[in-house]
């Protein structure tokens, strides 16, 4: 019997409002996995590990813990960690929609190469990050870590992965040893030795075995016999698959699509080439059999999808293939297409525009899709040769198979089809993958790995100290921890770190050098730092600095493994490269690829078109512009950023010489910009190379400062949509000071919304003396709910310029004091030189002398007031309205959105109000 969600309130003290919110999300009952986790201690004070199949509610269970942490007395931050940036973006959006908006919880995220103020990040209620980003904050902002009450680690089985596992394990070890008050909740799909892992976490655990809300039926397709065998509850179902096409491996997919118009499939391919080929084969079948096949696609939706892709990405071989495929309801998804296109493909699967998506393992973790059947044509990751590929593990297979059948998408049983060439191969693959045991999660820490040891040496002074720290990791619980073997590994790492100038030794005592300390705080290998610094030392000055050389040095490091470009026809004198550049421990093939990658990126940031650069260097067709823009480029940019920060902390001479150039180069490589284009990115205006080129060459704006200094209207008609407002506001914020900044923002407000004409507001803000007074009085006389009576001063200086009354909707006065209806004395002051002066104290407070005893006085000042005037106004109880504030009030008054009570709130304020203050009072931010 399923338990209703009300149990969360009744037995586990979560707020009743939260359980009602779950009901509104159509979540009425708990899954077995969630109930089991709750009963086992999910909301206790202990650390916890939850192991459950994909799609069985682990994220919602984590949400229970986050809500529990948010309502605790401490109200500490909840951190949610995931392995991939795309997954982090999805989770952050989900938490914002489901918790942030509903319960007024602040959700923040810190992703990729972004740099955020840690004060803002750790002041949030929910913080979503990748493992690496949290590791960075753990190393550099440890004083903020005690603000955390809960750390949820999604995909915790990553602990046993060679690439991300060691850093995740050290991160977790540091939390366990240095921050024992922070609660850890791990979520894992495949951890058969969960009790060992939970024991290391010093916590409780739950394991739901193979339970799924939607049953999963696994089977095989035997290519030679064209036979599909699917395991069902009542035995094996055997189906003979007809021959539909020349590509027999797509026939089972075609057969499935023909069965039912609602069927959607996910196909996992071992490489991006194979993903494109399978999708193209399906597309070709559909094209060739348009009249005779019975496979339904929504032609209107697929046409719109193709158009959307065309508008998002300018093209290339992969995008051209994708556009052909999606027109017939077929998509593909891999690292060679941009993140924006990948999101578009995922959205098209979710709204059922696409019937099939063929993916590499980029869709293998965390992202839920409404597919009922998964196909795995070959249980490998990467190429067929062992140098560039490998067989899947059983755990990886199970994780991919588990993508089929998701409860939030109808709840149909899932089906997974694994291919085999013949019966003999089918028998082996069934034993290994379908019926095989999951691999236990083991520690991937290598005590001889220099980055691991350098990270630990920030807190450890000797080999014995490092050994003891590793004894707290998962290493002793998952492998035989032989102390002498571990120490020999550490000694080897220390010898290398010494040769890389990261440490010094004095007997048993080990000290980090300045470079070593700075490097240990960054997620970059010591070898990469050593090579880059040696290169800059050889260069000596900016006069000798060549962008391509630094890029080649960094591209030759381990940071660029698996994302370098390659070409079968690129020839380079590698002996000369090794003589001229400090490249370390890299074979000829990889060095050639590193040189190619460095040259391509150098030409790209030099202003060349990336398509032309690819053609010039004859880059392999399996590599796309996305490999540069979203893989190699960002990784190199991170390395440059880390290098810049390391020099700033540890090498004053190199920092003085190269800091500014490295900062510019980081932006160039991250966004593909020339040196002259970088200011537009640094100011936050735009990172689009095309838009910047248009601004510089088409509009004649060489630098964003020119946007701020020119007319606020200069971009209108030159760039599309809301960009004129966005670009101008950002430039104004960057380069203008108040009151000019507020004046320009006010002019943009006038241009953006209905109300008084732009020219009237411009004239108001540009006028002085009598003109300014006349403009103010004209507007006051025409604003609803205000009654303004100007006073004819007739040349005398002893009367206020006018008196103001606030009226309700029945035209009754509503501003009173001690039961007596009162007026507001108004003065208008404007400087002769609006670009230089501001209204001083004597002019600003003169309204007191003229107010004839009225308790409220306001001075409208153009362009603004000096500090003494503001101080005197507060002391004398006067309201100072800057011209921008008054103009903002006029704009929204003519728009008809100001209620009389808002006028009362404004005109009874003491001190100064500027444009942002008015917008805040009017709730118009």
N, C-alpha and C positions, 0 to 999 in steps of 0.2 A: 504494500500500500504506500503510495507516494505521500510524502509529508508536505503540507502546505507551507508556503514561505512565511506564514505568520509565526512559525516556530522560531524564526530568527529573532523576533521580538519577545515571544513568550518564554523561550528557554535560553536565549543567548544575548538578550538585552540590547539588541540593535533597535534603533528608533522605529516606532510604529509608522512614522511617515515614510521611512525607507521601504518597509514591506508594502505599503500602499503604492509607492512608486514602482516597485517591482511588478505589482499587479497591473499597473497602467502600461508597463512594457510587455504585457502578456506573459509574464513569468509568474506562474501561480503555484508551482510545486518544485521542490528540490529534486535534482537528480540523485541517484544512489551515490555517485562519487562525492557530491557536495555534502550530503548527509553524513557519509562515512568520515569525511574530513572534519566536519564539525564535531562529531562524536569522539574523534581521535585527538582533538586539541587544536584545531585550526585557529580558534580565537582565544587560546590560553596565552600565558605569558612566555611559553617556551618557543624556541625555534621549531619550524615545522617543514616537512617535505610531503607534498601531495603528488602521487604518481597515478596517472589515469590516461586512458587512450585519447588520441586526438578527437576533438569535438565533443567532449563529455563534460564541459562546464568548468574547466580549471580557472579561466579568467574571471568568471563570475564569482567563484569561490574566493579568489584573491580580492575581488571587490568587497566581499564581506569583511575581510581583514582590514582593508583600507578604510571602510566606513567606521569600523570599530576603532581604528587608530585615530580617525578624525574627530570622533566624539569623546575621546579619552580626555582626562583632565589636562594632560600635557599638550594636547593638540599638536603633536610633533608632525614633521613632514613624513609622508609616505612616498617612497621611491619605488618605481616600477622599472625593472631592467630587462632589456631584450637584446638579442644578438645583432639585429639588423636595423638600419636606419628606417627602411620602409615600414617595418613592423612597429618601430617606435612612433612614427608619424600616425599610423593607424590607431594605435592604443591611445595616444594623446588626444586625438579627435574623439574617440569613443568615450573616454573618461570625461572630456569636456561636455559632450552632449548628454551623458547619462548621469553625471555627478556634479560637474562644475556648474552648469546652468541651473540645475534643479535644486541644489543644496547650497548654492553660493560658495562653492569650494574653488579656490584658485588652482588651476592646472597649468603647469609650465612644462616645457620640454627643452632639452639641450642636445643638439644633434650635430653629427659630422664635424666640420671645421668651424662651426659657430663659436663665438666667444661671448659669454653672457656674464653680467655682473653676478657673482655668487650671492650677494646680499639679496637680490631679487629672486634668484632661483630657490634658495633655501628658505625663503619666506613664504613659499607656496604651500598649499595643502597636499597636492599630488604632483610629483615630479617624475617625468618619463625620460629615460636615457638609454643609450646603448651601454653595454658593458664597458667599452673603452672610454666613453665620455665620463662615466662615474669613476673609473680608475683614475682619470686625469684629475678630477676634483679631489679624490682621495689623496693623491700625491701632492697637490698644490694648495688645496683649501681645506686642510684637515680641521681648522678651527670651526668650520661650519658643519662638520659631520655630526657633532653631538645634537644638532637640531633635528636629526632624523629619529623617528620612532620605529619605522618599519621599512625593511627592504624586501621587496618581492623580486625574485629572480626567475624570470620565465625561461623556458627551454633549458632547465638546469642540467639536463643530460649533456649539454655542451661542455660541461666539466671534463668529459672524456674525449673531446676533440683535440687533435694535435695543434690546430691553428689558434683557436680562441681559448682552449682549455686552461693552459698554464696561467694566463693573466686572470681568468675568472677564479681560478683556485687560490691564487695569491691574494686577490681582492677579498674573497670570502674569508680566507685565513686572517687577514688583517682586521676584518670586522669582528670575527670571533675573538681574537686576542686583544685588540686595542679598544674595541667598542662593544663590550659584552651587553650593554643595556639596549642596544639596537636589536630589534627582533627580525629574524630572517625567515622568510617563507619561500621555499623553492617549489616550482611547478615543473613537472617532468612527465613526458609521454612514455619514455622507455628507460627505466632504471631497475633492472631485475634485482640488483643488490641494494635495494632501497634502505634496508635496515642498517647496512654499513654506512651509507651516506648520511642517514638521519643520525646515526651515532656520532659521526664526525661533527655534525651540526649541533650536537648536544641537545637534540630536540625530539619531538614526536613525529609520527608519520602515518600516512594512510596509503594503501595500495588497492586499487579497484580491479586489478587483474585485467582481463580482456573484456570487462563489461563496457558496453556502449549503449547509449540511448537508441541509436539506430544500428541494427545488426549489420555486421560486415561479412559478406560472402566472398571468399577468395577462390580464384580459379586460374586455369591456364589455357593458353591458346597454342596448340601444336601446329606450327606452320606447315610442316611436311604433310600432315594428314588433314589440314584445314579443319581441325576439330577444336571446339571450345568446350572445356570441361569446367563447370562451376559448382562449387560445394554449397549445397543448400541444407536446411535442417533435415529434410527427408531424403537425403542422399545426393549423389552427383547428377547434375543435369548436363547432358551431352548434346551439343548442337553442331551440325555440319554447316560450315560457313560457305556460302556460294562465292564464286569468283566474280567480283564486280569490276575489278580494274587490273591494270598491268602490275600494280604494286600490291602484292598479296598481303603485306603486313598492315595495310589500311583497311582491308576487307572486313575484319571484325568490327571496326569503328563504323564503317558505312552501314553494316547490317544493324548495328545498335541504333543508329540515327533513323533508319527506316522503320524500326519497330513502333516508335511513338514520337509524335511531334514535340513532346515535352522533354524528351531525353537530352541530357547534356553530358559531355564527356571531358575528362582531363587526361591528357596523354603526357607522360614524362619521357623526355628524350635525353640521351647521355651528353650530347653536345648541342650548341646553338645551330650548327649546320644541319644536324639531323632533325632538330625541331622545325626549322624552316622547310626542310625537304618533306617531312611528313605532312605539314600543313599544306604545302604546295601540291602534294599528291592528292590530298582530299579535295582541294580546290579544283584541280584539273578534272577529277572524276565528275564533280558537280557541273562544271562547265560543259564537258562532253556529253552529259546526260541530262541537260536542262529540261528537256521535254518528257523524258521517260522516267526519271527518278522520282521517288515519292518523298524526298527529304524536304521538309518545310523550313524556310527561312523567311524572316520578316524583311522583305526587300526595301521597304521604306526606312526601317531602322538601320539596316546595314548600309544603305546609301548615306544616311546621316553620319554613321560611324566613320565611313571612309572619308567623308568631307571633314570631320573633326580631326582625324589623323593628319590630313593634308594641311590643315590650318595650324596644327601644333608642331609639325616637323617638316622641314623643307624637302627631305628625301634622302636618298641613298639606296643602295641595293636592298638592304633589309626592309626599309620602310616601303619601298616600291612593291616588294613581295607581299608585305603585310596588307597593303591597300587592296591588292588583288584578292587576297584570301578573305578579308573581312566582308567584302562585297557578297560573299557566298556563305557567311556565317561561320567562318573558320578563322581563328587567331593563333598567334604564337607569342611567347613571353620568354625573354632571356636577357642576359646582361649586355647584349649588344644593342638594345634599344633603350631609349631614354626613360627615365623614371616617369615622366609625364605620360608617355605613350603606354608604359606598362600599367599605370593607373587607369588609363582609358580602356585598355584591354580587360582588366579586372572588372571595371564597372560594366562593361558590355556583357561579360559572363553573368554578372549578378542580375542584370535586367533582362537576361535571356535573349539578347540580340545575337550573341555568339552561341552556337551549338557545341563547338569544340574549341578548346584552347590547348595547344601543344607547348609544353614548357620544359626547360631545364629545371634543376632543383630550386630555381628562384621562387617557385610557388610551393616549395616543399615544407615551409615552416610557418605556422601561425595564421596565415590568411585563409579565411573561411570562404568557400565558394559553393554555389548550389549545384554540385555535380553528384550524380548517383553512381557513376562508374569511372574508374581510373584504369588506364592502360599503361603497362610498363614493358615496352618492346625489348629492352635489354637491361638487366640489372647491373649497370655500370655507371660510373660517374667519370665524365671526360672521355678521351679518345680510347680506341681499341688497344693501342700499345701501352705497355706498363709504364713507360716514361711519362706519359701525359694523362693517364687514366688509371682507374682501379675498379675492382668489383665493389658493388654496394655491400655494406654490412647488412645483417638481418634487421638491425634496428632502423637503419635508413629505409629499407624496403617497407617495414611495417609503418613507418611514419608517412611515407608516400601513399601507401594503400589506405591509410586512415583518413586521407583527404576525401574519400567517397562517403556519401551519406552523412549529412549534417542536420542536426535536429531543428535548427532555426530556419531551415529551408524545406519544410514539408514533412520531414521525419521519415522519408522512405529509406529502406535498407540500402547500404552501400555495397558496391561490387568492385572487386579489384581483379584485373586480368594480367597475369604475368606470361610473357611469351617464352617459348622454347622451340628450337629448330626441329627437334624430333622427340620421340618417346623417351629415349635414353637421357637426353638432356633435361627433359621435363621431369623425370624421376629425381635427378640430382637437384634441380632447382626447387622442386617441391620440398624435398628434405631440408634444404638449406634455408629457404626463405619462408615458405608458407607454414611448414611444421617445425622449423628450426627454433632454437632457443635464442633469445636476445642476448647480445654481448653485455657483459657486466661493465659498469662504468669504472674506469681506472684513472688514476692520476697520470697526467701527461707532463708533469713537471720533470725537467731534466736538470739535475743539480749542476751539470757542466755548462748550462746555457748562460752566457754572459749577461743578457738583459735581465734574466730572473735574479741572478746573484747581485747585480748592480742595484736593482730595485730594493733588495733586502738590506744592502749595505748602508742605506740611509739610517737604519736603526740598529744594525749589527756591526760590531767592531772586530770580530775574529771569525775564523773558520768555524770554531765551535759554536759561536752565537748563531751563525747562519744555519748550521746543522740543527740546532735546537728549534729555530724558527720553522724549518722545514718539517720537524717532527710534529708540529702543530697542524700541518697541512693534511690533505687526504692521502698523501704519499705513503705513510706507514700503514694505513688501513687497507690499501689496495695492492701494494706490492711488498716484497720482502725488503725491509729497511735495514740494509747493512751499513752501519755507520762508517766503516772504513771506505767502502765503495762510494758512499755519498760524499765523504770528505775529499776523496781523490777527485771527484767531479768538480767540487767547489774550487779546489786548488787549481785545476785546469782553467776554470773560468776566471779565476783571479789572476793567473799569469797572463791571460789574454787581455783582461781589463787593464793590467799594468802596462802592457805593450801599447795599448790604445790611449795611454795617459789619463785614464779615468780614476786610478787609485795610486796611492803610495803605501809602502809597507815599512814598518819599524818593528822587527821581530814578529811577534804574533799579531800586533796591532795593525789594523788596516784603516786607512783614512781615505776618504774621497777627495780628489782634487776639486778645484772650483768647477772645472768642466764636467767632472764626474757627478758632482752634486746636481748641477743644472740638468745634465742628461738624464739622471735617475728620475727626475720629475716629469719627463716627457715620454710619450709613447713612440719612441724612435730607438733604433738599435745603436749601441755604442760604436759599432763599425761605421755606420752611416755618418754619425757625427764626426768621428775621427777623420774619415775621408774628406768630408766637406770642409772641415776646419783646415786640414792640411792644404786643400786646394786654395782656400782663401788666403792662407799664409804665403803660398807660392805666388798668387796674383799680386798681393801686397796693396794695391790701390785700385780705385774705381777706374782709373785710366786704362788698366790692363784687364778689366773684368769683361768676360764674354758670357752671355746668358747660356749659350748652348753648352759650354764646358761644365758649368755647375749642374745643369739639368742632366747631362750624361753621367756625371759623378753620382748624383742622387738616384738616377734611374738604374744604376748598376748595383744598388744595395738591395737587401732583402725586402725593403718596404714596397718595392715594385714587382715582386715575384707574382706571377700569374696575371699580370695586366700590362706587360710590355707588348708593343707591337712587333710584328715580324714580317719579313719579306723574303721571298725566294731569290730575289734579284738585287738585293742590296749588298754591295761590296764595300768594305772599309779596311784600311790598314790597321789591324788590331794591335800589331806590335808598336806602332806609332802612338796609338791611344794609350796603351799601357805605359809607354815612356813619358808621355806628357801629362797624364791625369792619374791621380792616386786612387785607382780602382782596386778593390781587394777581393780575393777569393771568389772569382767568377769565371766560369768556363767561356770558351770562345763564342759558342752559340748565344749564350745569354748576354755576353758583352756586346755582340753585334746587335742584338735586339734592343739593348739599353741605348746604344748609340743612335739607332734608328728612332727610338721613342723620343730621345732628347732632341734630335734634329727636327722631327715633326713638330713637337711642341714649341721649339724655339722659332720656327718659321711661322707657326700659327699666331704666337703672341707678337711676332714681328709685323703682323698685319696681313699675312697671306691667307687666302681662302682655304679652309681645311680640305675641301674636296680636291682642290688643285694640288695641295701638298701630298695628299694620299696618292694621287696619280703620279706625281713627280717621283716619289720614293717607291712606287709600285707596292704599296702596303697590301698584304694578303687580304683577299676578299672576305675572309672570315672575320676580319676586324672592321669596326665601323667607327664613325665619328663619336658615338657614345662611349667607346672605349677610351677616347681621349677626354671627352667632356665630363664624364661621370665616373671614370675609374682612374686612369693614369694621371689625368690632370689634378683632380682633388687630392690624390695621394701625394703627388709631388708638392702640391701647395701646402699640405700639412707638414711635410718634411721641411720645407722652407720656413714655415711659421715656427716650428719647433727649433730649427737652427737659429732663427732670429732671437727667440726668447733665451736660448742657451747663451748666445753671445752677449745679450743684454745683461745676463746675470754673472757671466764668468770671464769675459774677455773684452775689456774696455776698449782696447785699441781696435780690434776687428769690428766691434760694435760701432764705434765712432765712424769708421770708414764705410761700413757696408749696411748699417741698419736700415736707412731710408730706402736704399736700392732693393734690399731683400723684402721689405714691406711692400713696395710697389710690385716686385716680381711675384710675390705670393698672389696678389690680386690678378695679375696678368694670367698666371697659370691656372688659377681657379676658374676664371671666367672667360679666358681666351681673348684678352684685350691687349691693345698696344699700350706702350708706356703713357702716351698722351691721353688715352681713353680712361685710364685708371681713376682719375679724380671723380668721374661720374659714379663709379662703383663705390669708392670710399665715402662719398657723401650719401650713399643709400638711394641715389636717384634711380639708376637702372644699371643692370649688369649685362644688358643685351647689346652685343656687339653691333647688330644691325641698327638698333635705335640710336646708339651713340654716334655711329657713322652718319646717320641721317641728321642728327642735331649738329654735328660738326661740319659736314659737307653740304647738306641741304638747307639748313637753317642759318648756318654761320655762327654757331655757338661753340667756340673752341673749348671753353672751360665752364663748369656749372656756376661759377661765380657770376658769369654774365647773365644767367637766368635770374639770379637774385637782384642784380643791380639794374636790370632793364625793366621794361613795362611788364606788369603781371599778366598782360594779355598776349605776350609775344609768342607763346607756344600754341595758342588756340588756332586751329586750322592747320597746324603743322604736324601734330601728332594726334592719334585717335583716342576716342572714348574719354575716360577720366584722367588720362595721363597728363594733360596740361595742368590740372589741379595738383595731382600727386607730385609731379616733378617740380613745379614752382614752389609748392609748400616746403618740400625737402630742401631745396636750394635756399629759400628764405630762412629756414631754421638754421642752416649751416653757416650762412654768410652775413646775415643781418642781425643787428642788435635792436633791442627795444629803444624807442617806440616805433622805429621804422618797420621792424619785423611784424608788430601787431597791425600796423597800418596796411601792410601788404596782405596779410592774412584776411583782414576785414574786406579789402577789395575783392579778394577771391570769394569770400562769403557772398558778397553782393552779386557777383557774376554767377554763382552756383545755384542760388535759390530764387524763387519767385518773390517779388516785393519791389522796393524802389529801384529805379534804374541804376545801373552801374555808374553812370556819369554823375548822378546826384550825390552818391556816396563819395566818389572821387573828388568832386568839388568841395564837399564838406571837409574832407581830410586835407585838402590843399589850401583852404582859405585862411585868412588871418584878419585880425581886427574886426571891423564892423561886418564884413562879409561872413565871418564865422558865426557871429551872433545872429545874423539874419537867417543863415542856413539852419542853425539849431532851433530858433524860434519857429521857423516854418514847419520843421518836422514835429516839434512838440505840439503844435496846434492841430496836426493831422493824425495823431496817434490815438487809436481807440482807448477808452478808459482813462484818458488823461484830459484835463482841462487846463489850458495854459493861458494866462493873462499877462501879456507883455506890458511893461511900464514905460511910458514916454519920459525918459530922463531929461530931455530938453537941455542937454549939455551939462547937467549937474551930475555930481559923483556921489550922491548920498542915497540913491535908491537902487535896490536890486533890479536886474534887467527883466525880471518877471516872477510870477508866482504860479505854482503848479498844484493842482488838486488831483487826487486819484478817485475815480468813480467806479461804482459797481455796474452790473449789467442793467440796472434800473436807473442809472445815472445819479445815484446817491453817493455822497462823499463817504469814503470808508477809512480815510486816514485821520486818526484822532489821537488825542492825548488827554488823559484825565477826563474823558467824556466830552471833550470839546473838539469840534472839527477844526483841523489846522491845514495850513498851506506850506508849501516847500519853496523857500527862496532860491532862485536860480541865477547864477552868473556864468558868463561864457568868456573865456580868456584864450587868446591865441598869440603865439610868438610871431615876430616879424620874419625871422629866418627859421622856417620849420625844419630845415635839415641840420641845424646846429643847436638851437635852444630848446629848453623846456620851461614850463611855467614855474616861477619861483614861489617862495612861501608867502610873500606879501600879497601878490596877486591872487594866489590860491585861496587865502583865508579872508580876503577883503569882503566876502559875502556875509561874514558875521556882522560886520559894522553896518551893512545895508539891510539886514534881514528884518528889521522892524519888529524884533522880539519873537519871530517865528522859531520854533524849536528845531526845525530841520532845514539844513542849508546844503546846497549842492553846487559845486563848481565844475563845469565841463571845460577841460583844458586841451588845447591842441599845440603840439602833438602829445604831450604828457606833462608830468610834474617831477620836480627834483626831490631828492630824499628829504630835505628839510621841510618841504611843503607837506609831504606825506606824514612826517612826524608831528608837525603842527596841526594838521587836520585831525589826527587821532586824538590829540590832546584837547582840541576845541570841539570835537564831536561833529565834524564836517564830513560830507561825502565828496570825494574827488572822483569824477568820471573822466578817464582819458577819452580823447576823441574817438579812438578805436572802440572803446567800450560803448560809448554813446551811439556810434554808427551801427554796432552790432545790435543794440537795443532797437534801433530804428528798423533795421532789416527784418527782425523777427516780429516787431509790432505790425509792420505792414503785411507781413505774411499771415498775421492773425493767430499767432500761437502763444501769445503772452496773456496770462490770466491776471486780473487786477491784483490778487494777493502777491504775485511775483513783483509787481511794481512796488508794493508796500515794502517787501523784503529788501529790494534794491535801494530805494530812496531813504530807508531808515538805517542803512549801513553807515558806519563811521570808518574813515580811512579811505584808501584808494581801491577802486575796482577797475580792472583792465578787461580786455576781451575774454581771456580764459575764465575769469571770474563770472562774467555775465553768462557765458555759455554753460558753466556749471550750475548756476542758479536756475537757468531755464531748462536744464536737463537736455541740452542740445549737443553734448559731446558725442 
